[in-house]
Amino acid sequence: MPPTLDLSKLRLGFDFPQAINDGFSILQVKSLALLSPDNRLKLDCTAMVASDRRCVTELIQDAIPDVISLHWTVVAAQINLYYPPEIGKSRSKVVSVEVTRKGRLNLHKFDAAMQSRLEGYLVALGVLGVGQPRRVGRLKMVARGRIEPPTQGFSILFV
């Protein structure tokens, strides 16, 4: 059975001063997947470009506050960490972390130093526990845009 992560802390956004100290200029919870208390409805919310990089949690609170206050379960999240734009460029480099309640993370796509830094943020926020196992792997794209989990290549890592 895969580990279960507590993503409820992401309801408040992602305010982590160490990430700013590490060189990121903007921290954003870009998207959340929420499950209703009776498990009959799943709501996927994503902050659009027009949101000016506001956290989706703020946008949900503004538009449909009951979703946050009624304790819907956070089942997945995407966290974007933006570097300041390089000199002469208007676009910022972004690091996107995807995490699910079942323990799937996309940290495998980052180098070891960045993985360690991102894992540290998630541990400090209480999303990951020290030494907690997690599933890593890549999603496989198939015909017609469907996404399927990999059939092999999962491993258990300890943070």
C-alpha positions as CSV (number, residue, x, y, z in Angstrom):
1,M,0.0,0.0,0.0
2,P,1.4,3.4,-1.0
3,P,2.1,6.0,1.7
4,T,-0.4,8.7,2.4
5,L,0.8,12.2,2.5
6,D,-1.0,15.0,4.3
7,L,-1.5,17.8,1.8
8,S,-3.9,19.7,3.9
9,K,-1.3,22.3,4.8
10,L,-1.3,23.4,1.2
11,R,-4.8,24.8,1.8
12,L,-3.0,27.9,3.2
13,G,-0.7,28.3,0.2
14,F,3.0,27.8,0.1
15,D,4.8,30.5,2.2
16,F,8.2,29.2,2.8
17,P,11.0,31.8,3.6
18,Q,13.8,29.4,3.0
19,A,12.8,29.1,-0.7
20,I,13.1,32.8,-1.0
21,N,16.6,32.6,0.6
22,D,17.4,29.9,-1.9
23,G,16.8,32.3,-4.8
24,F,13.2,31.8,-5.7
25,S,11.2,35.1,-6.1
26,I,7.6,33.8,-6.2
27,L,6.0,30.7,-4.6
28,Q,2.7,29.6,-5.9
29,V,0.3,26.7,-5.3
30,K,-0.7,26.5,-9.0
31,S,-3.3,23.8,-8.7
32,L,-5.2,21.7,-6.3
33,A,-7.4,18.6,-6.7
34,L,-9.9,18.5,-3.9
35,L,-12.3,15.7,-2.8
36,S,-15.6,16.5,-1.1
37,P,-16.1,15.2,2.5
38,D,-18.6,12.6,1.2
39,N,-16.1,11.4,-1.5
40,R,-18.7,12.0,-4.3
41,L,-17.2,15.0,-6.0
42,K,-13.7,15.9,-7.1
43,L,-12.8,19.5,-7.9
44,D,-9.7,20.4,-9.9
45,C,-8.7,24.1,-9.6
46,T,-5.9,25.8,-11.4
47,A,-4.7,29.4,-11.2
48,M,-4.8,30.8,-14.7
49,V,-2.3,33.3,-16.1
50,A,-4.7,36.1,-15.5
51,S,-4.4,35.4,-11.7
52,D,-0.9,37.1,-11.8
53,R,0.7,34.1,-10.1
54,R,-1.7,34.2,-7.1
55,C,-2.0,30.9,-5.3
56,V,-5.0,28.9,-6.3
57,T,-5.9,28.7,-2.6
58,E,-6.5,32.4,-2.5
59,L,-8.6,32.3,-5.6
60,I,-10.7,29.4,-4.2
61,Q,-11.2,31.4,-1.0
62,D,-12.3,34.4,-3.0
63,A,-14.7,32.5,-5.3
64,I,-16.0,29.5,-3.3
65,P,-14.9,29.9,0.3
66,D,-16.9,26.9,1.5
67,V,-14.6,24.5,-0.3
68,I,-11.7,25.4,2.0
69,S,-13.7,25.9,5.2
70,L,-15.6,22.6,4.8
71,H,-12.4,20.7,4.9
72,W,-12.4,19.1,1.5
73,T,-9.5,16.7,1.2
74,V,-6.5,17.9,-0.9
75,V,-5.6,14.9,-3.1
76,A,-3.1,16.4,-5.4
77,A,-1.2,19.7,-5.8
78,Q,1.2,21.5,-8.2
79,I,3.6,24.0,-6.6
80,N,5.4,26.4,-8.8
81,L,8.6,28.1,-7.6
82,Y,9.7,31.0,-9.8
83,Y,13.2,32.3,-10.2
84,P,13.6,36.0,-10.9
85,P,13.8,36.7,-14.7
86,E,17.3,36.7,-16.1
87,I,18.7,40.0,-17.2
88,G,17.2,41.0,-20.6
89,K,14.4,38.4,-20.3
90,S,10.8,38.9,-19.3
91,R,10.0,35.2,-18.4
92,S,11.0,33.5,-15.2
93,K,12.4,30.0,-15.0
94,V,9.9,27.9,-13.1
95,V,10.3,24.7,-11.0
96,S,7.1,22.7,-10.8
97,V,6.6,20.2,-8.1
98,E,3.7,17.8,-8.4
99,V,2.6,15.8,-5.4
100,T,-0.3,13.4,-4.6
101,R,-1.8,12.2,-1.4
102,K,-0.8,8.7,-2.4
103,G,2.8,9.7,-2.3
104,R,3.6,10.3,-5.9
105,L,6.1,13.1,-6.5
106,N,7.8,14.3,-9.7
107,L,11.1,15.0,-8.0
108,H,12.9,12.4,-10.2
109,K,13.1,15.0,-13.0
110,F,15.4,17.3,-11.0
111,D,19.1,16.9,-10.2
112,A,20.1,15.6,-6.8
113,A,20.8,19.1,-5.3
114,M,17.4,20.4,-6.3
115,Q,15.6,17.2,-5.2
116,S,17.2,17.6,-1.8
117,R,16.1,21.2,-1.6
118,L,12.5,20.5,-2.7
119,E,12.2,17.5,-0.3
120,G,13.5,19.8,2.5
121,Y,10.7,22.3,1.8
122,L,8.0,19.5,1.8
123,V,9.4,18.0,5.1
124,A,9.5,21.5,6.7
125,L,5.9,22.1,5.7
126,G,4.8,18.8,7.1
127,V,3.8,17.3,3.7
128,L,6.5,14.7,3.9
129,G,7.8,13.1,7.1
130,V,11.5,12.5,7.7
131,G,12.2,9.0,6.5
132,Q,8.7,8.7,4.9
133,P,8.6,6.4,1.8
134,R,7.3,7.9,-1.4
135,R,6.6,6.6,-4.9
136,V,8.5,8.1,-7.8
137,G,8.0,7.4,-11.4
138,R,7.1,8.9,-14.7
139,L,3.7,9.0,-16.3
140,K,3.4,7.6,-19.7
141,M,1.5,9.4,-22.4
142,V,-0.6,7.2,-24.7
143,A,-2.8,7.8,-27.7
144,R,-5.5,10.4,-27.5
145,G,-3.9,12.3,-24.7
146,R,-4.7,9.8,-21.9
147,I,-2.1,9.5,-19.2
148,E,-1.3,6.1,-17.7
149,P,0.9,5.3,-14.7
150,P,4.1,3.4,-15.6
151,T,3.9,-0.4,-15.3
152,Q,7.4,-0.6,-13.9
153,G,10.1,1.6,-12.6
154,F,8.6,2.7,-9.3
155,S,10.9,2.7,-6.4
156,I,10.5,3.6,-2.7
157,L,12.8,6.3,-1.5
158,F,13.3,7.6,2.0
159,V,13.5,11.3,2.7
